[in-house]
């Protein structure tokens, strides 16, 4: 493992920010730390960088314990959310700073800086001071500075937070290629779930003093550990409906009722019958169907929001619960008034209402699974 | 904002004139006095019309004071030089000690740092005479009385807290991330201090140094008690103008003009830094 954190604890005065965080990242892997602000993502990065000391636990880089190792000796590159460029040095000197520290020769520095700057398309502003750079150029300069030293570990603290939407979109496309070319272990902090899904080989979801789930983007999206994580990923947010699963007639499966229409749950949810649960339905797991389709749920159409690639419809069930349904743009939508939606039951998630934890379907009812598929 | 009525403009101009007159009058009056003899200064009623004379300045520069009772030796130029030397050396020592200390207080929150910083500031609260009497005795015992070294040391009481507190605010205003970024890039803390913290706090250090210089220059009591004639600065040296045959107002005025000239020029030159230096830290940008 290139980077290994074990039981990291960090307190600020009496407030515990990180409580027993463990994490390991392999060489060349990009791990995204995702979570709402205040979840301790930045603190974790600072601990790895060595500018803040942990109150407990160990940090190992390439198998070496980092306790007492100064930031300058850790072989790390870091891009800060606020860029943290040196205001009295031009972009060139900023980017060169990891190289001057190693007493690299003038020509070698010029060459490396030139290469990184060309890659990030800032080679024409190398002689500008930070205050003469646009936000996008500042962000690229900060990134270039982090990359210039070819560090083993690259820490990127929400580098796209303070740049405009267009550049963010471009960089979201560019960054994966860039990061792969570095052959570095990357820890990427973000609050944007799309960025997390686009960049991460794995995502660590942080919330409330620690890591709640680590997994591939697909894992996190399809099998979130709890309601909170399900809500954090996805736009529009997942529909959450209080349900009490019941035994389905005949088939031996489990179903829930939405507006009195039974919806069969796929998988082994037998243990949940009669307990208070929350059903999680992603907006794209539902579609409008013609009236009279078996199992269709009647809803009232409230409002429609056309986004670029999809259209989101806000509907009300007969019990007045809000449900959002999305469909790819171009597909015909429902008229005003009553419409009918069908649920793709295999994409439904079930959570324990008391604990918020997801109830993983047992693997012991394959028959039903095939049935619906 | 060009909606100011003519009346308001006139009133505003009037108000500014009054304020300027109030503050500048003594300086202008002293400036005029320095070109007059004692007789013209003391005539009743006073008048701004007079025959200008340079005798006051020549007396100061040649060191020969002509009074009704005869010629008096004064060491004004020597005093001026002492002022310059004492202030410059004190500020230099103060910067050398104060800037690293300010950095430590600003950045490294060690146990008791606030208390120590406050103690250093509290030197400014105590009446100087309270410190001076025991200090004089000590200095006489260890041979520091009436030496430049001793004076510069005591001047640190004025200079050091000032530098420490102004510069500390500047260091605290530098975002810590900028320094972290330099360390993570692979530079030692000392190199970070030299290449990042010092240049970025530069204006603050300049302002603090300037202000400390002015405070040291204007000091009177320390040098009065601890120095004899040949080491006294102008502030103390001006006492020589109180002679047996009366106060030499003309020379006093000329002495004042000469002695405020350097600080006045410095302050004018660095006005921008001074204002910035004093307001920064108070307003977080």
Boltz contact constraints between the chains, C-beta under 6 A:
constraints:
  - contact:
      token1: [A, 49]
      token2: [B, 184]
      max_distance: 6.0
  - contact:
      token1: [A, 51]
      token2: [B, 180]
      max_distance: 6.0
  - contact:
      token1: [A, 71]
      token2: [B, 183]
      max_distance: 6.0
  - contact:
      token1: [A, 71]
      token2: [B, 184]
      max_distance: 6.0
  - contact:
      token1: [A, 72]
      token2: [B, 183]
      max_distance: 6.0
  - contact:
      token1: [A, 72]
      token2: [B, 186]
      max_distance: 6.0
  - contact:
      token1: [A, 72]
      token2: [B, 187]
      max_distance: 6.0
  - contact:
      token1: [A, 72]
      token2: [B, 188]
      max_distance: 6.0
  - contact:
      token1: [A, 76]
      token2: [B, 184]
      max_distance: 6.0
  - contact:
      token1: [A, 78]
      token2: [B, 184]
      max_distance: 6.0
  - contact:
      token1: [A, 80]
      token2: [B, 177]
      max_distance: 6.0
  - contact:
      token1: [A, 84]
      token2: [B, 177]
      max_distance: 6.0
  - contact:
      token1: [A, 84]
      token2: [B, 178]
      max_distance: 6.0
  - contact:
      token1: [A, 84]
      token2: [B, 181]
      max_distance: 6.0
  - contact:
      token1: [A, 88]
      token2: [B, 199]
      max_distance: 6.0
  - contact:
      token1: [A, 97]
      token2: [B, 185]
      max_distance: 6.0
  - contact:
      token1: [A, 98]
      token2: [B, 185]
      max_distance: 6.0
  - contact:
      token1: [A, 98]
      token2: [B, 186]
      max_distance: 6.0
  - contact:
      token1: [A, 101]
      token2: [B, 185]
      max_distance: 6.0
  - contact:
      token1: [A, 101]
      token2: [B, 186]
      max_distance: 6.0
  - contact:
      token1: [A, 101]
      token2: [B, 187]
      max_distance: 6.0
